[in-house]
């Protein structure tokens, strides 16, 4: 199964530099509507990512000659080049102007947005730093006494573009969940015409009360009522019910579910916005829109630094000029140095570098992070809610028990049943057939829809039948072992050999061997484990007891799954939801952290914050551990980045001038470089 990291969608505030937008496009013709999805948002964010990359490349190319033309930068490297290019200073001004206006435009634009919103943050801090450096340096080129900061401005823009590009790649996203939901429906349907003929029509053209035919193995194109036929329908990806559900006249079917071994005729009752699938879509959208917003640690630090920088720069200028009576050129240089140094390169990389390293580590361990904000909250999780089918279990039936009534067939009863069921398409029959590798030839095979299968094996007439057959034939089984199996919610089939009840075979959704370890590991972290399932109470109780789940919710419909997550959240618990099916999508979106099993549906994967590629429930604890380590590194990096400011700003302002200590732009650059190197190395240490 190929899984790709695609742009995420769950929060409206994914990054301070992102914008949201996009319109829903009608996927339908005529009067009926299929579920709608949003394409513009994803395209817009993809455009922004490419735009940042383009600005970064152009700025980097132009920065090289700027560095060569900057004596201050060359002196830091111990290089002395006497450049005698005509109009070199104006050429430097021209190159720097392009970098400032083109490379710095996203930050200048972001500053205006933050100021309008009265929330100055990282964009404002960056914009103030590069603007101060640019305009002061331009004034120096045009005759003002002082030294230019063009190289400082250019490298600051380069590193900030790099940091934001890394961040956007790590956190940006637009959901494909709604498209994936819509794709559950087939494009065509077999419509039964008034004259009795069958015509292939587009699902878009179906209307209420139209009659359609669903052949074995096909997807059901619309919600409806069965008017003829007998079959079993796999609704696990929609309702969470692990067992195929028997359908006959009068039963309801759901669009998107998969028909089993028989043909069904149904009367259409729900299409477009009135369908079960469309309601699930609305639940996903509602849960996404109601997510609480979070603010990045770096942006909060940048907000404070913005006020500090503006205040310190202004105070420095006034103190030196008015109180100490220094020249305007000296006073202005002190103020500009403060403004430039207060916007450290390290702060712009502190979080993005950790995000990049963390994402890479996660990917190599089968954890794909799609939503950084939610992933960072994993360290605070106090309750993990697991879907049952396909998550704690493998989502497929397997033989769990065999009970023998006739000792004669102690070694052959299962082989007789498996041989007959080899020819059946029913999921339960396939599970029995797969329980043994030794099979015998079968003559006269016949599937009995809704009951089982019969055939002749080794000269014996073999029937593999469900409980309905026993009831029909008035056969009563009083063995207590059978009652125990039913109480566990297991499926039981009965094997008749030459019309003698030889034994019974019990089947259930196979529990993943890693599930118990996952629950035990969560318990060591003080995290409560819960199970959410559309299955009945007997099955839920059996699985819960087997694995050691603290609490379970059974017979839960999709709309109620999201509500159950809300109930757990209302208890004050920060909640993670782990699931794999369409029915889990609203709950994954509602949870504080949505985790999809990688082998699950596209819908669950597109709705989740983190994807477990190996479909191993134990990886949930790996997500939590990595979240804790990632947050710790972010805090450490922010400490180093802001610690640089705590030291550099007072020195740049001239607080220690009386001691003969004053921070020149050159030495400020050295401190900036050391701080950036420490932040970069510390981020890499996350791999340990």
N, C-alpha and C positions, 0 to 999 in steps of 0.2 A: 504494500500500500504506500503510495507516494503522498507525503505530507509536506506542504510548503508553509512557510511562515508568510502570512499575508497581512495587510494592514488591518489593525484592530478597530473596533467600533464602539466599545462599551461605554466610554466616557466622553462627554462633550468637551472636556478640558484637557485632552491628552497632553498638550504642551502649551506653554504660554505663547508660542509663536505660530500655533496652528489656527486655522479658521475652519468653520464647519459650513456645510452647504449641501445643496443637491436636492433634486426633486424626484418624486416617485414617478416611474413611467408605467403606463398601462400596458400590461402584458397581453391583454385580451383584445379581441375584436368583438364587434356587435355589442350585445347587452350584458353578457356575462363577463365576470372578471376573475382572473386567477390572482393569487397572492402577488402583491406588488413588492418591488425591491428598490433600493437606493443605489444608483450607479455613480452619480455625479460626485458624491463625497469622496469615494475611493479615487476617482480620476483626479480630483482637485488635489488631494494629498500627494498622489504620485507625482503630479506636476510640481508641487512645492519641493519635494525631495530632489527631483532633477534640477530644479532651479537653484537650490542651495549648493548642489554639487558643481554646477556650471560656474556659479559665482566664486566658489572655492578655487577651482582650477585656474580661472582667469586671474584672481587675486594673487595666487601663488606665483604664477608666471611673472606678473608685474612686480612682485615683491623682490625678486632677485636683483634686478637693476637698482631698485630703491636701496637695498642693503649695500650694494657696491658704491653707490653715490653718497652714502652716509658716513662721514668721517668718525662720528661717535661710535657707531657699531663696529667699524673696522678697528678702531683703537682698542675696543674690548677684546678683540681677537689677536691683538698685538700686530696688526697689519697696518702699514703706513704706505698709502698709495697717493701720489700727487696727480689727481685727475685734472687734466687741462682741457676738458671738453668745453667748447663755446656754449654759453648759456646753460651750463650743467645744472645750476641751481633752479633755473626755470623748467628744465627738463625733469628734474626731481619733483618739482611742484606739480607738473602736468601728470606724471605717472601716479603720484600720491592722490591727486584729485580724482583720477579714475577709480583707484582702489577705494577711496573714501565714499564716493557716490554710488559706485556699482556694488562693490563688496560689502560696504557698510549699510546699504539701503534697507535690508530686512530689519536691522537693529534700529535704524532711525524711524522706520515705519512702526516698529514694535513699541518704541518709546512714546510716540504720539498716541497709540492705542492704550498704553498703560496709564499715561497722564489723563486721557479722557475718562478712563475707568477709575481714576484716583487710586491706582494701585501700582506705584512705581516698583519695578523689580529688576531682573537681570537685563532686560532690553534697555531700560533707562540707564542703568549703570554703564553698560557697554557703550551706548550712544553718547553719553556725557564724556566718557573717557576718550573715545576716538574723535569726537567733535572738538574737544579742548585741544587735543594734540594737533589736529589738522589746522584749526584756525590760528592757533598760536604759532605753529611752524610756518604757516603761510605768511604771517605777519613778519616773522624773522627773515624769511626769504626776501620780502619786500622792503626790508630796511630796519625792522625793530631789533634792538640789541638783545642777543640771546642765542641759544642753540636750538636747532630744529628737532622735532620728535617724530618725523615722518616714518622712520624705520620702526619705531615703537608702535605707531598707529597701524602700520601695514601688518606687522606680525600679530598684533592683537586681533585685527579683523580676521586674519587667516586662521588663527587658533580658535576663535569664537565660531567661525563658520564650520570648522572641522568638528568642534564639540557639538554644535547644534545639529549638524548632519548625522553624526553618530547617534545622537539622542533620537532624532526623527526616525532613523532606520530601526532603532530598538523599540520605540514606543508607538510609532504611527500606525494607524490602521483604519480600515473601513470594512464593515462586515459583509461577508458573502453568505451569511446565514439565511437571509430571506430568499436569495436565489437558490440556495441548496434546498430549502423547503419547497419552493415552487417546482424544482426538478423532480420531486418525489412523484408528481403526477405524470402519467404517460401523456404523450402528445395527441394520440388518437384513441378512438373508442369504437367498439362494434355496436352500432345503433340498430335496434330492431324496428323496421319500418312497418307502417300499417298493413301493407300487403304480405307481411310475413318474411320479407327478404331482409338480409343483413347488409348494412352499408357502413364502410369505413368513414368516419367523420372526425373532424378536429374536436378535441375536448372543449375548445373554446365555444363550440356551437351547441353544447349540451344545455338543455333547459330542464327545469323542474318537471317531473313526471315522465320524462323520456325513458324509454326502456332500452337497456343495453345488455350485451352478453359479455361475460368475463370468462375467458378460456383458462384451463389449468396453467399455473405458473405466471400468469399475467398480473400486472399491477392494476388495482381497481381505480378507475379514473375519476370517480366522484362519490360523495356520500350517497347512500341509498338504502332501500329496503329490498330484501331478497323476495322475489315473487315466484321463483322456480329454481330447483337444483339443490344439490347437497355437496358440501365441500368443507374444508378447514381453511382458515385464513390466518396468515402470520401478521399480527398487529403489533409485534414487539417493538418496532422502531417508533410506533405512534403512541401506544398505551402503556408499554412496559410489561405487558402480560407475556410471560416467557413461553407458555404453551400455545400452539396453534388453536384457534378458537373455532369450534364447529359452527357452521352456518347452514341454516335451512330456511324454508319459506317463513316469512314474518320477521326474520332477524335483520338487524341493521349492520351495514358494512361502512367502513371509513375509507375515503379516497386516499390513495397512497399506500394502503396495505397490500399484501401480496396474496393472491389466491393460491390455494393448494392443489389437490389432486382432481377435484371435480369442476364441472362447469356451473356457473351461476347466471341467472337472469335477475337483474335488479331494476327497480324503478328509482330514477334519480331524485334525490330530495335536497341535496345541498351542493351548490357550485359557487365558485368565486368567493365573495366576501362572506357568504353564508355557510361555508364549509368548515369542517373541524380544523383542517389545515390552516385556513385563514385566521381562525381564532387563536391558534397556537402562535402564528406570526404576530398578531396584535399583542399577545402576552409577552413575547420576546421584546418587541419594540417598547412596550410600556416599562418593562423591567430595566431596559437599557437607559431610557430617558430619566428614570427615577433614581439612578445611581448617585450616591453622594459624591461631591467633588473633593479632590485632595490637592494640596499645594506642595510642590517639591521643596525639599530642604534648601537647596541651592537658591531657589527664587526668594525664599524668606530671608536668607542671608544677604542676597543682592539688594533686597528692599532696604534693609538697615544700612548697608554700605553706601547706597545711593544718598541717603540723608547725611551720613557721616562725611562722605566725599564732598558734597556740596557745601556742607557746613564748615568743614575743615579748610577747604580751599578758599572760601570767602573770608573766614577768620584770619587765615594766613596772610592774605592780601592786605586786609585792613590793619592787622597788627604791625606788619613790616613797614607798610606805607605811612600810616597815621601815627602810630605810637613810637616805633623805633626810628622812624624818619629815614628809612632806606630809599634808594631810588625806585622809581616805578618799574623799571626793567627788572631789577633784582626781586622786588616784591611779587611781580607778575610771574617770574620764573618759579618762585617758591609755590605760588598757588597752582600753577599749571603742573608742576612736578607732583604735588599732592593729588590733583585730579587724575592724572595719568596713572600714577602708581596705585591709587585706590581701586583701580579696576584690574585685578590681577588675572593673568592668563590661567593660573592654577584653579581659580574658582570656576571658570568656564569649563574646565576639563574634569573637575573633581567628581561630579556625578556621571557624566557621559562615559568616562573611561571605565568606571566601575560597572556601569550598565553593560558596556561592550564586552568586558571580560566575563562578567557574570552570565551574559547571554551565551557566550561561546562555551563556557564550562557546562552550562545547562544542556546545550545542544549535543555535546559529546557524551553526555550521560542520559540521553533520551528524553530530555525535558525541553520542550519548545515554549519559550516565553513570548506571548503575544501582547500582554498588557502589563507594562512595567509597574504602574501605580498599584494595581491589584496584587501583583506578585510581591511587591515590597510589604504589603499588609499581611502576607502569609505568616510572618513572624509573630503576629498577634492573634492568630487563629485559636479559638477555644473550642470549636465544635466542627467536626467534619461529617457531612452528610453524604453517604454513598448511595448511588442507585444500585439496585441489586442485579438485574439482568444485564449481562455483558460487562459489568464492572467488578462486583464481588464474585460473580459467576462468569462462566465462559460464554453464556448466551446460547448454549447448545445442549441438547439432551444427551444423557449418557445413562447406562445401566448402573443402578446403585445396589439393587438387591435381587436375588432370585429365590423363589420359594417352591419347593418340590412337593407335590401331592402324591405322585406315583414313583416309588423308589426305582422302578425299572428304568426310568429315564434320567437317572441321577447325573450322568455325564453327557447326555445327548439332547436334553430338553431345549437348552438355549440354541444349540446348533440347528435343530429342526426349525425353531422360530426364526433364527437369523437367515436361514436358507430361503424361506418363503418371503421374508421381508426384504430380501435383496432386490426383488423386482418391484417393490412399492416405492412411490415418490413421497410418501408421507414422512415428515420429519421424525416422528416417533419410530416408524419402521426403519428408517435409515440408521437411527441410533442403535437399534437392536442388531441390525445387520452388521454394523461396524464394531460390535462387541466381541466378535470372534473372527479369526482368520481362516478357520476351517469350515467350509461350506459344502453342501451337497447339491446335486442337480435337482431341479424342480420341474414337474410337469403340471399342466392344467392350472397355472396361476390365475387368480382372479382377485381383483381389488373390490372390496365391499365398502363403498363410500360411507363414511361416518361410523363404521363398525370395525373394519380390519382387513385381513387378507387371508386367502386360502390357497392351498396347493398340495400336490402329491410329492412326497419326498421318501426315497427308499421304499417305495411300495406302501407307504402309510399316508393317510389323508390328514393333513395338518391345517389347523385353523389358529390364527393369531388374532384374538378379538378383544375389544374393549369392554368395559362394564355394561354398556348398552346392550350388547349381545346377550349377556347373562340375564339381564332383566327381561329381555324379549323372550328368552327361552325358559324363563322362570327357574333359573339355576341359582341357588342360594349358597354363598360361601361364608361359612361361620368361623373360619380360622382367625384367631386373634391377631396373628401376624399381619394379615391383610388390613385389618382395622388400624393397626399401628402405622402402616404405610400411608393409609388415607389421612390419618391425623397429622402426618408430616407434610401433607400437601403433595405427595408424590403421585405420578401417573402410574397406574397399574394395568397391565394387559395380561390376558389369560391365554394359555397354550393348550389346545385340544389336539390329541393324537388319536386318530380313529375314534373320534367322538368321546374320548375319555379326557377329563380335565387333568392334564399331566402336571401343570404347575403355573406359576405366575412370575412375571418379570416387572420389577418396579424401576421407573425412570424419573430422573429429576434434572434440573439445570445443574451442570457440574460446577461446584465451587472451586474458584481459583486457589491453588495451593498457597499463593502469596497473601491471600486475604487475611488469614489469621495473624500472620506476622505483621501486617500493616496495622491492624487494630491494636495489637500488643505494643507496637512501637509508639503509636499515638498515646496510649495510656501512660507510657513512661514520661511523656512530655506534658501530662496533665490535660490532654485534649480528649474531649468526649466524642465517641463515635456513634453515628446514627445511620439507619438504613431507610431509604425511601423507595417504595415499589408499588407498581400497579397490580402485583400478584395478590392472591388471597392471604388471609391471616395465617392459615396453617403453613403455607410455604414460607411466609415471612418469619414466622416463629421458629421454624426448623432451621432456616439459614442463619438467623440471628443467634440462636443458641450454639450452632455448630462453630460459628466464627468468633463469638464472644462480643457481639455488638451490644453497646450500652442501652440503646433505645431504637425502636423501629416504628415506621408508619406504613401500613398496608392498605391495598385497594385504593390507592391515591390516583386520581385522574390528573392529566397534565396541568389544568388550570389550578388544581389544588396543590400541585407540587411547588409552584412558586409561592403559594400562600403558606405552605408548611415551612419553607425557608424563612419567610417573613416572621412566622410564629417563633422560630428558634432565635432569629435576630432580636425579636421583641423581648426575649429573656435576657438580653444584654450580652449575647454571645457573638463574637466575630466569626462568621460562618464561611466554611469552604464547602462547595458542592462538587461531587465527583460523579460524572455520568457519561453515557455514550449514545443515547438515543434522541430522536426528535422530541420525544416527550420530556426529555431532561432540559431542553434548550431554555425554556422560560426560567427554570430554577437555576441553571448555570448563570444566566444573565442577572438574576436577582441576588445571588449570593455575593458576599464580599470578595470571594475568590472562586472563580469557576474553573474546574479542572476536567478536561476531556480525556477519556481513554482513547488512545490513538487508533485503535482498530474499530472505533465506533462510527457513527454517521457523520457526514460532512457538516450537517447542521450543528451538532454538538461541538465539533471541532472549531467551527467558525464562530461560535458563541462564547467559547471558553477563553480564559485568560492564560492558561497553561495547558499544554498538551503532553500527555504521557505516551510517547511513541511506542514504548515496549508493552503498553497495556498492563502494566504491573501496578496494582494498588499500593504496594510498598513504596513506590516512587513518590507518593504523596508526602511522606516524611522527608524525602530528599528535597522536595520543593521547600518545605518549611525550614530545613537546616540551611539551604542555600540562601533563602531570604534573610535569615538571621545574620549570616556571614556577610551578605551583600550590604545590608544596612549598616553593620559595624564598620565596613570599609568606607562607606559613604560619609559617615560621621567623622571618621579619622581624617579623610581627605578634606572635608570642610573645615576641620580644625586647623590643618596645615595651611589651607588656602587663606582662611580668615586670620590665622595667626600671623601670617606674612603682613597683613594690613595693620594689625595691632602694633607691629614693630616699625613698619615702613612709613606709615602716615605721620606719626609724630616726628620722626627723623626728617622726612621730606619737608614738613612744615617749619622746621628749624627750632624745635623745642630745645635741642641740646646745642644750639649755636654758641652759647656762652662757654661751653666746654670744648669748643673747637670742632664739634661734630655736626656735620650737615650732609644730608643725603643728596648727592647729585643724581641726575637722571641715569648716568652710567652705572653708578653703584645700585641704584634702584632696579635697574635691569638685571644686575647680577643676582640680587635677592629674589626677583621675580623668577629667574631661571632656576635657581635652587629650589624654590617652592614648587615650581612646575615639575621638576625632575622627581622630587619626593612624592608628589601626588601620583605621577605616572608609575613609579616603582611600587608604591603601596597598592595601587590597583592591581598590578600584576601579581602581587603576593597573594591575592585572593585564590589563585590556583593551588596554593599549598593547603 
